[in-house]
Amino acid sequence: MTRYDVFNGDADGLCALQQLHLSEPDAEEAVLITGTKRDNALVQQVPALEGDRVTVLDVSLDRNRDAVLALLERGVSVRYVDHHYPGEIPKHPNLAAHIDTSPERGTSLLVDELLAGQQRAWAVVGTFGDNFDRSARQAAEPLGLTQEELDLLRELGILLNYNGYGTTEADLHFPPASLFARLRPYADPLAFARHDETFATLRTGYADDMARARALNPEHRSATHLLLLLPAAAWARRVGGVYANALAQQAPGRAHALLTRREQGGFLVSVRAPMARPQGADALCREFETGGGRQAAAGIDRLPESDYPRFVDAFLAAFRES
C-alpha cells in the first residue's frame, strides 16, 4: 500500500499537510504531489493503484473530478479536504469528503477539526495565510499566545502564502515540496520562524516585491472597487495574490481585482470579495473559462486580452451593496 499526499503549494495547503504529518505515524512514507498555488489540477498526477490511499488537500474537487473518479474506480481510497467550490460531490464508498465552502475558514481549520486541535498552531498559520484573520485569532485563543507570538504566526502564514504564487516553480523562492521539507521537522511554527533561515529569505523577498506593487497606480479606484494591472514580471506573479489580500484587509468594504500580464499575452487574475461581505468572488471568476476559487477569494488562470473589457464590466457590476 502506498500513501500519496496531494496538496496546494500555498500556506493553507502546506499547513494542512503539516498537521497531518505531525499527527499520523505513516505520513513520512507518503509520496508528495504539489505545485504552485494556481497549479491545482494535481490529482491526475497520482499513479495510485487498488489498495493505495490518497489524501487531497486544498485543491478544488471541481477541477479534479475526473481524476478522482478514476482513482475511486481503481479501488483507491481517497480522503478529500477542501474549501473551494466543489460542484457535485461524488457518492462512493472509497471517498471520505470533508468539504466546507463557508467563507471564513479554509482547509487548515478543516484538518484541525478532523484532528481535534492536535496541531492547532499550524492551523492558525495556514488560516492567517489564507487571509482569514478573524478565524485565525479565534482559533488561537486556547493557545495563550502573546501578541508578539500571534503576530509572528500571522507573518509566517503570509510569507508561506506569498511563496506559492507564480506561473511556474521558477518564479518562487522555494518549490513547495522543498519548502514543506523545511517545515516538516518543526512541531512549533514559532521555532521555524525564529530559527530557520528560510523565514528570513521569504521576509526579504516579500518586502521587496510589496514595495514594487505599492508603487503602482490602479486603473480604477472607488469606494466599492479597485482594479490594478501588474507587469509581466516574476516579482509581480509572486506578489499579486498576497497584495490583493493586503489591500482587502486595508479596505474591507471594497472589492479588489489584480491582473498580472502574462508573457504569452492576456492576464492572470486575482479577485477578492469585500471582507465585509465575503461572497461572490468564485461566481464572478467562473464566468470565465479558466476561473474558479472560493467565495471570498478566486482567480482566473488565463484571461485573454479580448476578454479584459468584459471582465472589467463584470467586476464593477459585482459586489455592489444591496
C-alpha positions, 0 to 999 in steps of 0.5 A: 500500500502506498500513501500519496499526499496531494496538496496546494503549494500555498500556506493553507495547503502546506499547513494542512499537510503539516498537521497531518504529518505531525499527527499520523505515524505513516505520513513520512512514507507518503509520496508528495504531489504539489505545485504552485498555488494556481497549479491545482489540477494535481490529482491526475498526477497520482499513479495510485493503484487498488489498495493505495490511499490518497489524501487531497488537500486544498485543491478544488474537487471541481477541477479534479473530478475526473481524476478522482473518479478514476482513482475511486474506480481503481479501488483507491481510497481517497480522503478529500479536504477542501474549501473551494467550490466543489460542484457535485460531490461524488457518492462512493464508498472509497471517498471520505469528503470533508468539504466546507465552502463557508467563507471564513475558514479554509482547509487548515481549520478543516484538518484541525477539526478532523484532528481535534486541535492536535496541531492547532498552531499550524492551523492558525498559520495556514488560516492567517495565510489564507487571509482569514484573520478573524478565524485565525485569532479565534482559533488561537485563543486556547493557545495563550499566545502573546501578541508578539507570538500571534503576530509572528504566526500571522507573518509566517502564514503570509510569507508561506502564502506569498511563496506559492504564487507564480506561473511556474516553480521558477518564479518562487523562492522555494518549490513547495515540496522543498519548502514543506521539507523545511517545515516538516521537522518543526512541531512549533511554527514559532521555532521555524520562524525564529530559527530557520533561515528560510523565514528570513529569505521569504521576509526579504523577498516579500518586502521587496516585491510589496514595495514594487506593487505599492508603487503602482497606480490602479486603473480604477479606484472607488469606494466599492472597487479597485482594479490594478494591472501588474507587469509581466514580471516574476516579482509581480506573479509572486506578489499579486495574490498576497497584495490583493489580500493586503489591500482587502484587509486595508479596505474591507468594504471594497472589492479588489481585482489584480491582473498580472500580464502574462508573457504569452499575452492576456492576464492572470487574475486575482479577485477578492470579495469585500471582507465585509461581505465575503461572497461572490468572488468564485461566481464572478471568476467562473464566468470565465473559462479558466476561473474558479476559487472560493467565495471570498477569494478566486482567480482566473488562470488565463484571461485573454486580452479580448476578454479584459473589457468584459471582465472589467464590466463584470467586476464593477457590476459585482459586489455592489451593496444591496 
